[in-house]
Amino acid sequence: MISATLNFLSPDYISAALGQRLLGLVLGLLVVVYANSVPKALAPLLQIRCDPAAEQAMRPIHRHRLVLGGVAYAVTWLIAPLESAAVLSPACWAPPCCWSWPASAGAC
């Protein structure tokens, strides 16, 4: 099974453009999985710099923003022309990250 998959991903069967699109899609989905799971983990109380209740209240907001950014990154690699996907995909992912930062600074 694994060797058949790796054989399919060889340059004989897949073009360079499709390889770039698949890589962008996988990276976007990796961000989605990571952004959805990490904020759910509880931090030790000794590492929290502000009110624990305020920090726990901010975690779902960060999670939703980062998941939407990862989805936008993956979708951009799927539908945008290849020449502009490399420019548009970080532009779709960066705003949710930047919007999350000021919100967390105000909670502490």
Backbone torsions as a table, in degrees:
resi	resn	phi	psi	omega
1	MET	NA	-47.8	-178.2
2	ILE	-68.9	-41.7	-179.9
3	SER	-66.0	-33.9	177.1
4	ALA	-66.9	-39.2	178.2
5	THR	-66.1	-45.3	178.8
6	LEU	-65.5	-34.7	176.9
7	ASN	-65.6	-39.4	177.9
8	PHE	-64.8	-32.3	-178.8
9	LEU	-84.0	4.5	178.5
10	SER	-73.0	160.4	-179.4
11	PRO	-62.6	-14.0	178.2
12	ASP	-69.6	-31.7	-174.7
13	TYR	-106.9	-21.4	-173.5
14	ILE	-126.2	138.0	-179.6
15	SER	-82.5	166.3	179.7
16	ALA	-65.4	-37.0	179.8
17	ALA	-65.9	-43.0	178.3
18	LEU	-67.0	-34.5	176.0
19	GLY	-62.6	-41.5	177.1
20	GLN	-65.0	-41.9	178.5
21	ARG	-63.3	-42.8	178.9
22	LEU	-65.0	-38.8	177.5
23	LEU	-63.7	-44.3	176.7
24	GLY	-62.1	-39.8	177.8
25	LEU	-64.4	-44.9	-179.9
26	VAL	-65.1	-40.9	178.0
27	LEU	-64.1	-41.0	177.5
28	GLY	-63.7	-41.9	178.2
29	LEU	-69.1	-32.1	175.0
30	LEU	-64.4	-41.6	176.1
31	VAL	-62.1	-40.5	179.4
32	VAL	-61.9	-47.5	-179.0
33	VAL	-64.6	-45.0	-179.3
34	TYR	-65.4	-44.6	-178.0
35	ALA	-69.1	-25.4	179.4
36	ASN	-81.8	-29.4	-174.2
37	SER	-95.0	-36.7	-173.8
38	VAL	-66.7	-44.4	-179.9
39	PRO	-65.1	-16.7	178.7
40	LYS	-77.0	-19.5	-179.9
41	ALA	-75.7	134.4	-179.6
42	LEU	-82.4	136.7	177.0
43	ALA	-89.0	148.4	175.4
44	PRO	-61.8	143.9	-176.2
45	LEU	-61.4	-27.4	179.8
46	LEU	-70.1	-22.5	-179.1
47	GLN	-90.8	-10.0	-177.9
48	ILE	-81.8	128.7	-176.6
49	ARG	-90.3	-13.1	-176.6
50	CYS	-132.4	-167.3	-179.3
51	ASP	-60.5	124.4	-178.6
52	PRO	-59.5	-34.9	179.3
53	ALA	-66.9	-39.5	178.7
54	ALA	-66.6	-39.2	179.8
55	GLU	-67.6	-42.1	178.8
56	GLN	-65.9	-30.7	178.1
57	ALA	-71.2	-27.4	-178.2
58	MET	-83.9	-21.4	-175.3
59	ARG	-60.6	-43.6	178.0
60	PRO	-63.0	-33.7	179.0
61	ILE	-64.5	-46.7	178.2
62	HIS	-62.4	-42.6	-178.3
63	ARG	-60.5	-47.0	-178.8
64	HIS	-63.7	-41.7	-179.7
65	ARG	-65.0	-43.1	-178.8
66	LEU	-71.7	-35.0	176.2
67	VAL	-64.3	-44.7	178.0
68	LEU	-62.8	-36.8	176.2
69	GLY	-64.7	-41.0	176.9
70	GLY	-65.6	-39.1	177.2
71	VAL	-64.7	-43.1	178.6
72	ALA	-62.8	-38.2	177.7
73	TYR	-61.9	-47.9	-178.4
74	ALA	-66.1	-42.9	-179.4
75	VAL	-66.1	-36.0	178.0
76	THR	-61.5	-42.1	178.3
77	TRP	-67.7	-25.8	-179.9
78	LEU	-79.3	-41.5	-170.0
79	ILE	-107.5	-21.4	-177.1
80	ALA	-78.1	152.0	172.9
81	PRO	-59.2	144.9	-172.4
82	LEU	-59.7	-34.4	-179.3
83	GLU	-65.4	-34.2	-177.7
84	SER	-101.0	-7.5	-178.8
85	ALA	-66.1	-35.4	179.4
86	ALA	-66.9	-26.0	178.5
87	VAL	-89.5	-40.2	-175.9
88	LEU	-75.0	-34.0	-174.8
89	SER	-64.4	-45.1	174.7
90	PRO	-66.4	-29.7	178.2
91	ALA	-68.3	-26.9	176.4
92	CYS	-81.1	-27.1	-175.0
93	TRP	-92.2	-30.6	-175.3
94	ALA	-67.7	-41.9	-178.1
95	PRO	-58.3	-41.8	176.7
96	PRO	-61.8	-34.4	177.8
97	CYS	-67.8	-41.5	-179.3
98	CYS	-70.9	-34.1	178.4
99	TRP	-69.4	-26.9	-179.3
100	SER	-75.1	-30.7	-174.6
101	TRP	-64.6	-51.6	-179.8
102	PRO	-63.5	-31.6	-179.4
103	ALA	-66.0	-38.3	-179.1
104	SER	-75.1	-30.2	179.4
105	ALA	-68.0	-32.2	-179.9
106	GLY	-77.0	-18.1	-178.0
107	ALA	-79.8	-21.0	-176.7
108	CYS	-93.0	NA	NA
